């Protein structure tokens, strides 16, 4: 987490409370202390949080006048590997009147109107024109 206040009158003491669920209410699971330095700080939970569960962290910091500001953030400890699914479509055959749209290591079947004297296969194979 990053402290948002950097005024010199603000306390450097940050208190972070971690709650189970999507709100900062109920029983506090952990209370963590941090010291802000240069406007930033961080905390590490003292006990492991349950995987794939939702938590809310609430950070508190006082200013020089004793006013306390808080910020909350809800997060999930996600340990599930994402599943990737690829769908492969079966190749389709070209109709007799459909020009080829891709190349492969297989022979290209040209539609009838390409065949004959100016057959590009003959040029591609070095046989020349007749």
OpenMM code with the backbone's topology and positions (N, CA, C; nanometers):
from openmm import Vec3, app, unit

residues = "UNK UNK UNK UNK UNK UNK UNK UNK UNK UNK UNK UNK UNK UNK UNK UNK UNK UNK UNK UNK UNK UNK UNK UNK UNK UNK UNK UNK UNK UNK UNK UNK UNK UNK UNK UNK UNK UNK UNK UNK UNK UNK UNK UNK UNK UNK UNK UNK UNK UNK UNK UNK UNK UNK UNK UNK UNK UNK UNK UNK UNK UNK UNK UNK UNK UNK UNK UNK UNK UNK UNK UNK UNK UNK UNK UNK UNK UNK UNK UNK UNK UNK UNK UNK UNK UNK UNK UNK UNK UNK UNK UNK UNK UNK UNK UNK UNK UNK UNK UNK UNK UNK UNK UNK UNK UNK UNK UNK UNK UNK UNK UNK UNK UNK UNK UNK UNK UNK UNK UNK UNK UNK UNK UNK UNK UNK UNK UNK UNK UNK".split()
positions = [
    Vec3(0.0844, -0.1176, 0.0000),
    Vec3(0.0000, 0.0000, 0.0000),
    Vec3(0.0888, 0.1238, 0.0000),
    Vec3(0.0354, 0.2340, -0.0456),
    Vec3(0.1095, 0.3584, -0.0514),
    Vec3(0.0347, 0.4633, 0.0293),
    Vec3(0.1055, 0.5297, 0.1206),
    Vec3(0.0438, 0.6373, 0.1969),
    Vec3(0.0211, 0.7558, 0.1053),
    Vec3(-0.0969, 0.8180, 0.1151),
    Vec3(-0.1272, 0.9285, 0.0253),
    Vec3(-0.0880, 1.0627, 0.0838),
    Vec3(-0.0765, 1.0742, 0.2122),
    Vec3(-0.0412, 1.2015, 0.2743),
    Vec3(0.1092, 1.2062, 0.2991),
    Vec3(0.1722, 1.3188, 0.2645),
    Vec3(0.3165, 1.3299, 0.2831),
    Vec3(0.3561, 1.4559, 0.3588),
    Vec3(0.2597, 1.5273, 0.4149),
    Vec3(0.2909, 1.6497, 0.4885),
    Vec3(0.3727, 1.6156, 0.6118),
    Vec3(0.4618, 1.7079, 0.6509),
    Vec3(0.5508, 1.6811, 0.7637),
    Vec3(0.4763, 1.6717, 0.8960),
    Vec3(0.3564, 1.7294, 0.9048),
    Vec3(0.2797, 1.7236, 1.0294),
    Vec3(0.2103, 1.5898, 1.0483),
    Vec3(0.2046, 1.5075, 0.9425),
    Vec3(0.1393, 1.3776, 0.9549),
    Vec3(0.2276, 1.2816, 1.0340),
    Vec3(0.1619, 1.1951, 1.1087),
    Vec3(0.2334, 1.0914, 1.1812),
    Vec3(0.2925, 0.9930, 1.0809),
    Vec3(0.4047, 0.9368, 1.1137),
    Vec3(0.4628, 0.8342, 1.0265),
    Vec3(0.4091, 0.6959, 1.0617),
    Vec3(0.3328, 0.6859, 1.1699),
    Vec3(0.2778, 0.5571, 1.2131),
    Vec3(0.1517, 0.5247, 1.1330),
    Vec3(0.1508, 0.4068, 1.0731),
    Vec3(0.0362, 0.3573, 0.9970),
    Vec3(-0.0109, 0.2293, 1.0646),
    Vec3(-0.1417, 0.2177, 1.0837),
    Vec3(-0.1997, 0.0952, 1.1389),
    Vec3(-0.2878, 0.0346, 1.0314),
    Vec3(-0.2652, -0.0926, 1.0002),
    Vec3(-0.3436, -0.1636, 0.8986),
    Vec3(-0.4177, -0.2779, 0.9672),
    Vec3(-0.5482, -0.2789, 0.9492),
    Vec3(-0.6300, -0.3877, 1.0034),
    Vec3(-0.6857, -0.4666, 0.8860),
    Vec3(-0.6786, -0.5989, 0.8958),
    Vec3(-0.7285, -0.6862, 0.7898),
    Vec3(-0.8530, -0.7582, 0.8397),
    Vec3(-0.9593, -0.7477, 0.7579),
    Vec3(-1.0878, -0.8094, 0.7884),
    Vec3(-1.1190, -0.9154, 0.6832),
    Vec3(-1.1974, -1.0158, 0.7220),
    Vec3(-1.2454, -1.1148, 0.6268),
    Vec3(-1.3691, -1.0582, 0.5589),
    Vec3(-1.3760, -1.0723, 0.4258),
    Vec3(-1.4943, -1.0249, 0.3545),
    Vec3(-1.4685, -0.8963, 0.2783),
    Vec3(-1.5788, -0.8347, 0.2332),
    Vec3(-1.5699, -0.7188, 0.1442),
    Vec3(-1.5846, -0.5849, 0.2155),
    Vec3(-1.5967, -0.5846, 0.3489),
    Vec3(-1.6079, -0.4594, 0.4234),
    Vec3(-1.5145, -0.4611, 0.5436),
    Vec3(-1.4839, -0.3425, 0.5930),
    Vec3(-1.3967, -0.3298, 0.7107),
    Vec3(-1.4827, -0.3315, 0.8372),
    Vec3(-1.5557, -0.4421, 0.8545),
    Vec3(-1.6405, -0.4595, 0.9729),
    Vec3(-1.6210, -0.6004, 1.0254),
    Vec3(-1.6636, -0.6223, 1.1473),
    Vec3(-1.6529, -0.7552, 1.2061),
    Vec3(-1.5215, -0.7719, 1.2807),
    Vec3(-1.4802, -0.8937, 1.2947),
    Vec3(-1.3599, -0.9259, 1.3695),
    Vec3(-1.2351, -0.8939, 1.2882),
    Vec3(-1.1398, -0.8290, 1.3531),
    Vec3(-1.0118, -0.7989, 1.2890),
    Vec3(-0.9284, -0.9265, 1.2895),
    Vec3(-0.8863, -0.9702, 1.1701),
    Vec3(-0.8031, -1.0905, 1.1602),
    Vec3(-0.6586, -1.0627, 1.1989),
    Vec3(-0.6084, -0.9468, 1.1552),
    Vec3(-0.4707, -0.9092, 1.1861),
    Vec3(-0.4615, -0.7581, 1.1984),
    Vec3(-0.3763, -0.7118, 1.2899),
    Vec3(-0.3432, -0.5699, 1.3007),
    Vec3(-0.1936, -0.5586, 1.2751),
    Vec3(-0.1588, -0.4777, 1.1747),
    Vec3(-0.0198, -0.4634, 1.1331),
    Vec3(0.0226, -0.3176, 1.1462),
    Vec3(0.1477, -0.2960, 1.1851),
    Vec3(0.2000, -0.1609, 1.2010),
    Vec3(0.3085, -0.1350, 1.0983),
    Vec3(0.3070, -0.0136, 1.0448),
    Vec3(0.4083, 0.0263, 0.9471),
    Vec3(0.4537, 0.1674, 0.9792),
    Vec3(0.5700, 0.2029, 0.9278),
    Vec3(0.6223, 0.3383, 0.9420),
    Vec3(0.6392, 0.3972, 0.8031),
    Vec3(0.5731, 0.5118, 0.7798),
    Vec3(0.5837, 0.5786, 0.6495),
    Vec3(0.7206, 0.6440, 0.6370),
    Vec3(0.7785, 0.6322, 0.5196),
    Vec3(0.9075, 0.6944, 0.4906),
    Vec3(0.9033, 0.7458, 0.3476),
    Vec3(0.9163, 0.8765, 0.3319),
    Vec3(0.9103, 0.9340, 0.1977),
    Vec3(0.7734, 0.9194, 0.1344),
    Vec3(0.6697, 0.9065, 0.2150),
    Vec3(0.5344, 0.8963, 0.1628),
    Vec3(0.4913, 0.7554, 0.1273),
    Vec3(0.5757, 0.6565, 0.1505),
    Vec3(0.5375, 0.5180, 0.1206),
    Vec3(0.5581, 0.4296, 0.2427),
    Vec3(0.4916, 0.3159, 0.2405),
    Vec3(0.5046, 0.2173, 0.3457),
    Vec3(0.4539, 0.0837, 0.2942),
    Vec3(0.4828, -0.0226, 0.3630),
    Vec3(0.4309, -0.1543, 0.3264),
    Vec3(0.4172, -0.2395, 0.4512),
    Vec3(0.3336, -0.3403, 0.4421),
    Vec3(0.3145, -0.4368, 0.5502),
    Vec3(0.3103, -0.5766, 0.4919),
    Vec3(0.3445, -0.6736, 0.5725),
    Vec3(0.3351, -0.8143, 0.5358),
    Vec3(0.2546, -0.8835, 0.6447),
    Vec3(0.1499, -0.9568, 0.6080),
    Vec3(0.0703, -1.0270, 0.7099),
    Vec3(0.1585, -1.1164, 0.7971),
    Vec3(0.1277, -1.1221, 0.9266),
    Vec3(0.2059, -1.2019, 1.0205),
    Vec3(0.1688, -1.3493, 1.0127),
    Vec3(0.0472, -1.3793, 0.9705),
    Vec3(0.0075, -1.5177, 0.9462),
    Vec3(-0.0517, -1.5241, 0.8062),
    Vec3(-0.0380, -1.6388, 0.7437),
    Vec3(-0.0853, -1.6549, 0.6059),
    Vec3(-0.2366, -1.6363, 0.5981),
    Vec3(-0.2794, -1.5693, 0.4914),
    Vec3(-0.4224, -1.5542, 0.4661),
    Vec3(-0.4694, -1.6738, 0.3834),
    Vec3(-0.5932, -1.7122, 0.3994),
    Vec3(-0.6483, -1.8274, 0.3298),
    Vec3(-0.6538, -1.8007, 0.1798),
    Vec3(-0.6089, -1.8984, 0.1031),
    Vec3(-0.6092, -1.8856, -0.0430),
    Vec3(-0.7509, -1.8752, -0.0965),
    Vec3(-0.7660, -1.7979, -0.2034),
    Vec3(-0.8926, -1.7802, -0.2747),
    Vec3(-1.0039, -1.7255, -0.1863),
    Vec3(-0.9660, -1.6433, -0.0894),
    Vec3(-1.0636, -1.5798, -0.0015),
    Vec3(-1.0552, -1.4278, -0.0201),
    Vec3(-1.1635, -1.3583, 0.0120),
    Vec3(-1.1703, -1.2129, -0.0020),
    Vec3(-1.1439, -1.1475, 0.1331),
    Vec3(-1.0626, -1.0418, 0.1296),
    Vec3(-1.0277, -0.9677, 0.2501),
    Vec3(-1.0395, -0.8187, 0.2231),
    Vec3(-1.0498, -0.7408, 0.3325),
    Vec3(-1.0465, -0.5951, 0.3234),
    Vec3(-0.9414, -0.5442, 0.4197),
    Vec3(-0.8517, -0.4601, 0.3674),
    Vec3(-0.7491, -0.3964, 0.4504),
    Vec3(-0.7912, -0.2519, 0.4725),
    Vec3(-0.7791, -0.2071, 0.5978),
    Vec3(-0.8093, -0.0680, 0.6306),
    Vec3(-0.6857, -0.0070, 0.6949),
    Vec3(-0.6314, 0.0971, 0.6286),
    Vec3(-0.5133, 0.1656, 0.6802),
    Vec3(-0.5562, 0.2957, 0.7463),
    Vec3(-0.4941, 0.3287, 0.8597),
    Vec3(-0.5249, 0.4514, 0.9335),
    Vec3(-0.3969, 0.5277, 0.9615),
    Vec3(-0.4062, 0.6626, 0.9532),
    Vec3(-0.2916, 0.7491, 0.9808),
    Vec3(-0.3448, 0.8794, 1.0405),
    Vec3(-0.2760, 0.9285, 1.1426),
    Vec3(-0.3180, 1.0534, 1.2077),
    Vec3(-0.2363, 1.1696, 1.1521),
    Vec3(-0.2985, 1.2894, 1.1531),
    Vec3(-0.2228, 1.4094, 1.1162),
    Vec3(-0.1750, 1.4784, 1.2435),
    Vec3(-0.1095, 1.5923, 1.2283),
    Vec3(-0.0540, 1.6645, 1.3423),
    Vec3(-0.1586, 1.7134, 1.4398),
    Vec3(-0.2819, 1.7335, 1.3940),
    Vec3(-0.3900, 1.7815, 1.4817),
    Vec3(-0.4637, 1.6668, 1.5489),
    Vec3(-0.4257, 1.5426, 1.5174),
    Vec3(-0.4910, 1.4284, 1.5802),
    Vec3(-0.6074, 1.3719, 1.5002),
    Vec3(-0.6354, 1.4289, 1.3845),
    Vec3(-0.7405, 1.3744, 1.2989),
    Vec3(-0.6890, 1.2465, 1.2337),
    Vec3(-0.7726, 1.1460, 1.2294),
    Vec3(-0.7320, 1.0170, 1.1729),
    Vec3(-0.8021, 0.9961, 1.0386),
    Vec3(-0.7212, 0.9693, 0.9372),
    Vec3(-0.7754, 0.9368, 0.8057),
    Vec3(-0.7624, 0.7882, 0.7806),
    Vec3(-0.8599, 0.7331, 0.7091),
    Vec3(-0.8544, 0.5901, 0.6773),
    Vec3(-0.8771, 0.5685, 0.5283),
    Vec3(-0.8255, 0.4579, 0.4819),
    Vec3(-0.8483, 0.4136, 0.3440),
    Vec3(-0.8646, 0.2632, 0.3474),
    Vec3(-0.9540, 0.2119, 0.2633),
    Vec3(-0.9759, 0.0671, 0.2585),
    Vec3(-0.9526, 0.0139, 0.1176),
    Vec3(-0.9168, -0.1125, 0.1113),
    Vec3(-0.8970, -0.1810, -0.0158),
    Vec3(-0.9367, -0.3268, 0.0013),
    Vec3(-1.0231, -0.3761, -0.0875),
    Vec3(-1.0650, -0.5159, -0.0848),
    Vec3(-0.9811, -0.5937, -0.1855),
    Vec3(-0.9379, -0.7131, -0.1477),
    Vec3(-0.8519, -0.7936, -0.2346),
    Vec3(-0.8802, -0.9414, -0.2147),
    Vec3(-0.8322, -1.0224, -0.3084),
    Vec3(-0.8452, -1.1677, -0.3033),
    Vec3(-0.7058, -1.2273, -0.3096),
    Vec3(-0.6786, -1.3234, -0.2232),
    Vec3(-0.5543, -1.3986, -0.2309),
    Vec3(-0.5802, -1.5085, -0.3335),
    Vec3(-0.5368, -1.4843, -0.4558),
    Vec3(-0.5691, -1.5730, -0.5685),
    Vec3(-0.4538, -1.6689, -0.5949),
    Vec3(-0.4782, -1.7969, -0.5745),
    Vec3(-0.3750, -1.8978, -0.6004),
    Vec3(-0.4154, -1.9962, -0.7091),
    Vec3(-0.5290, -1.9700, -0.7747),
    Vec3(-0.5775, -2.0607, -0.8776),
    Vec3(-0.5121, -2.0240, -1.0104),
    Vec3(-0.4492, -2.1224, -1.0721),
    Vec3(-0.3877, -2.1015, -1.2022),
    Vec3(-0.4977, -2.0852, -1.3064),
    Vec3(-0.4857, -1.9830, -1.3916),
    Vec3(-0.5890, -1.9656, -1.4934),
    Vec3(-0.5909, -2.0816, -1.5921),
    Vec3(-0.7066, -2.1136, -1.6428),
    Vec3(-0.7215, -2.2199, -1.7410),
    Vec3(-0.7371, -2.1549, -1.8777),
    Vec3(-0.6533, -2.1954, -1.9703),
    Vec3(-0.6586, -2.1424, -2.1062),
    Vec3(-0.7156, -2.2503, -2.1963),
    Vec3(-0.8163, -2.2145, -2.2742),
    Vec3(-0.8783, -2.3089, -2.3666),
    Vec3(-0.8621, -2.2568, -2.5083),
    Vec3(-0.8086, -2.3406, -2.5945),
    Vec3(-0.7951, -2.3063, -2.7350),
    Vec3(-0.8913, -2.3925, -2.8151),
    Vec3(-0.9636, -2.3302, -2.9045),
    Vec3(-1.0546, -2.4028, -2.9908),
    Vec3(-0.9921, -2.4103, -3.1290),
    Vec3(-0.9693, -2.5302, -3.1769),
    Vec3(-0.9102, -2.5508, -3.3084),
    Vec3(-1.0197, -2.5962, -3.4024),
    Vec3(-1.0352, -2.5227, -3.5097),
    Vec3(-1.1376, -2.5557, -3.6068),
    Vec3(-1.0814, -2.6546, -3.7086),
    Vec3(-1.1629, -2.7484, -3.7500),
    Vec3(-1.1211, -2.8471, -3.8494),
    Vec3(-1.1006, -2.7765, -3.9834),
    Vec3(-0.9995, -2.8179, -4.0595),
    Vec3(-0.9795, -2.7552, -4.1906),
    Vec3(-1.0979, -2.7856, -4.2811),
    Vec3(-1.1242, -2.6961, -4.3730),
    Vec3(-1.2348, -2.7179, -4.4652),
    Vec3(-1.1805, -2.7292, -4.6067),
    Vec3(-1.2523, -2.8000, -4.6881),
    Vec3(-1.2121, -2.8171, -4.8277),
    Vec3(-1.2594, -2.6980, -4.9098),
    Vec3(-1.1798, -2.6650, -5.0119),
    Vec3(-1.2183, -2.5588, -5.1040),
    Vec3(-1.3161, -2.6141, -5.2058),
    Vec3(-1.4116, -2.5314, -5.2434),
    Vec3(-1.5001, -2.5730, -5.3510),
    Vec3(-1.4275, -2.5544, -5.4836),
    Vec3(-1.4808, -2.6096, -5.5899),
    Vec3(-1.4160, -2.6044, -5.7202),
    Vec3(-1.4005, -2.4617, -5.7715),
    Vec3(-1.4866, -2.3699, -5.7319),
    Vec3(-1.4814, -2.2327, -5.7819),
    Vec3(-1.4224, -2.1335, -5.6818),
    Vec3(-1.3663, -2.1812, -5.5725),
    Vec3(-1.3126, -2.0936, -5.4681),
    Vec3(-1.1606, -2.0877, -5.4780),
    Vec3(-1.1025, -1.9675, -5.4919),
    Vec3(-0.9563, -1.9590, -5.4997),
    Vec3(-0.8935, -1.9924, -5.3645),
    Vec3(-0.7732, -2.0444, -5.3653),
    Vec3(-0.7067, -2.0765, -5.2382),
    Vec3(-0.6737, -1.9478, -5.1626),
    Vec3(-0.6778, -1.9547, -5.0298),
    Vec3(-0.6499, -1.8360, -4.9491),
    Vec3(-0.5282, -1.8539, -4.8604),
    Vec3(-0.4682, -1.9702, -4.8586),
    Vec3(-0.3494, -1.9908, -4.7756),
    Vec3(-0.2611, -2.0961, -4.8390),
    Vec3(-0.1381, -2.1001, -4.7984),
    Vec3(-0.0425, -2.1958, -4.8533),
    Vec3(-0.0062, -2.2980, -4.7471),
    Vec3(0.0302, -2.4144, -4.7914),
    Vec3(0.0778, -2.5184, -4.7007),
    Vec3(0.1772, -2.6032, -4.7777),
    Vec3(0.2235, -2.7082, -4.7158),
    Vec3(0.3176, -2.7954, -4.7847),
    Vec3(0.2455, -2.8957, -4.8763),
    Vec3(0.1150, -2.8835, -4.8835),
    Vec3(0.0369, -2.9709, -4.9710),
    Vec3(0.0148, -2.9020, -5.1054),
    Vec3(-0.0152, -2.9793, -5.2058),
    Vec3(-0.0416, -2.9228, -5.3385),
    Vec3(-0.1635, -2.8329, -5.3328),
    Vec3(-0.1578, -2.7247, -5.4057),
    Vec3(-0.2698, -2.6310, -5.4105),
    Vec3(-0.3619, -2.6715, -5.5250),
    Vec3(-0.4859, -2.6882, -5.4933),
    Vec3(-0.5843, -2.7221, -5.5956),
    Vec3(-0.6459, -2.5929, -5.6443),
    Vec3(-0.6186, -2.5586, -5.7685),
    Vec3(-0.6692, -2.4350, -5.8255),
    Vec3(-0.8059, -2.4571, -5.8885),
    Vec3(-0.8913, -2.3557, -5.8809),
    Vec3(-1.0201, -2.3654, -5.9492),
    Vec3(-0.9995, -2.3765, -6.1004),
    Vec3(-1.0985, -2.4255, -6.1688),
    Vec3(-1.0885, -2.4492, -6.3129),
    Vec3(-1.0468, -2.3262, -6.3927),
    Vec3(-1.0982, -2.2087, -6.3580),
    Vec3(-1.0670, -2.0910, -6.4387),
    Vec3(-0.9204, -2.0479, -6.4278),
    Vec3(-0.8436, -2.1032, -6.3312),
    Vec3(-0.7000, -2.0757, -6.3246),
    Vec3(-0.6178, -2.1762, -6.4049),
    Vec3(-0.6752, -2.2868, -6.4399),
    Vec3(-0.6023, -2.3929, -6.5084),
    Vec3(-0.5901, -2.3623, -6.6581),
    Vec3(-0.4932, -2.4194, -6.7188),
    Vec3(-0.4768, -2.4002, -6.8629),
    Vec3(-0.3428, -2.3384, -6.8944),
    Vec3(-0.3406, -2.2615, -7.0029),
    Vec3(-0.2162, -2.2056, -7.0548),
    Vec3(-0.1425, -2.1198, -6.9518),
    Vec3(-0.2124, -2.0422, -6.8707),
    Vec3(-0.1481, -1.9528, -6.7733),
    Vec3(-0.1593, -2.0091, -6.6318),
    Vec3(-0.1418, -2.1336, -6.6181),
    Vec3(-0.1502, -2.2008, -6.4889),
    Vec3(-0.0319, -2.1559, -6.4016),
    Vec3(-0.0541, -2.0830, -6.2904),
    Vec3(0.0563, -2.0350, -6.2078),
    Vec3(0.1393, -2.1469, -6.1469),
    Vec3(0.0840, -2.2683, -6.1361),
    Vec3(0.1636, -2.3805, -6.0844),
    Vec3(0.2785, -2.4125, -6.1779),
    Vec3(0.2574, -2.3995, -6.3060),
    Vec3(0.3623, -2.4308, -6.4026),
    Vec3(0.4760, -2.3309, -6.3913),
    Vec3(0.4440, -2.2049, -6.3703),
    Vec3(0.5484, -2.1036, -6.3537),
    Vec3(0.6214, -2.1271, -6.2224),
    Vec3(0.5469, -2.1586, -6.1166),
    Vec3(0.6068, -2.1782, -5.9862),
    Vec3(0.7002, -2.2976, -5.9853),
    Vec3(0.6778, -2.3953, -6.0681),
    Vec3(0.7634, -2.5138, -6.0730),
    Vec3(0.8704, -2.5042, -6.1808),
    Vec3(0.8821, -2.3887, -6.2480),
    Vec3(0.9890, -2.3686, -6.3459),
    Vec3(0.9648, -2.4346, -6.4794),
    Vec3(0.8436, -2.4720, -6.5071),
    Vec3(0.8155, -2.5364, -6.6351),
    Vec3(0.7900, -2.4340, -6.7443),
    Vec3(0.7709, -2.3109, -6.7105),
    Vec3(0.7490, -2.2054, -6.8083),
    Vec3(0.6096, -2.2125, -6.8692),
    Vec3(0.5911, -2.1341, -6.9672),
    Vec3(0.4625, -2.1268, -7.0355),
    Vec3(0.4710, -2.2023, -7.1667),
    Vec3(0.3606, -2.2565, -7.2159),
    Vec3(0.3572, -2.3245, -7.3464),
    Vec3(0.2931, -2.2367, -7.4477),
] * unit.nanometer
topology = app.Topology()
chain = topology.addChain("A")
for resn in residues:
    res = topology.addResidue(resn, chain)
    for name in ("N", "CA", "C"):
        topology.addAtom(name, app.Element.getBySymbol(name[0]), res)
